[in-house]
């Protein structure tokens, strides 16, 4: 169990899950370095929004937002969001990511992350049948009016039944 998971477990006894999610990210050193900030989390964690401000900490050589800041701002959200929604009976890992820069960002950027109840139910059903699956989530970093896309990140997320995953790892270690 990571330090973040321990904090969430203890903090969950005092604070709402959405509060822990928002402030956990905003106060964590690994996320603060991205220069982004979680600005909204729905009660059920199905919707999260972030803001990536253009500032001196993330400007690159040509005065636009550094690509690494764009990626690190969106990288952890879909996986951690899914872990907290789906529950402890599953293993969830980031498997891969692709980033596509569309236009230099010389203004504040925003991104939204969402899951639907149907999507979560479908994930659970597929894992129940197949033991392990992969899904893709696409995130766009856009301007305030959501009219211009500056960057698109496509994440592949691995999800497995926890019992199956432990057995699979056990067998792999024996080889």
Secondary structure, DSSP 4 states (H G I P E B T S, - for coil): --HHHHHHHHHTTTS-HHHHHHHHHHH-HHHHTTTEEEEEE-TTSSEEEEEE---TTTB-TTSSB-HHHHHHHHHTHHHHHHHHHH-TTEEEEEEEEEEEE-S---S-EEEEEE--HHHHHHHHHHHHHHSEEEEEEEEEEE-TTS--EEEEEEEEEEEEEHHHHHHHHHHHHH-
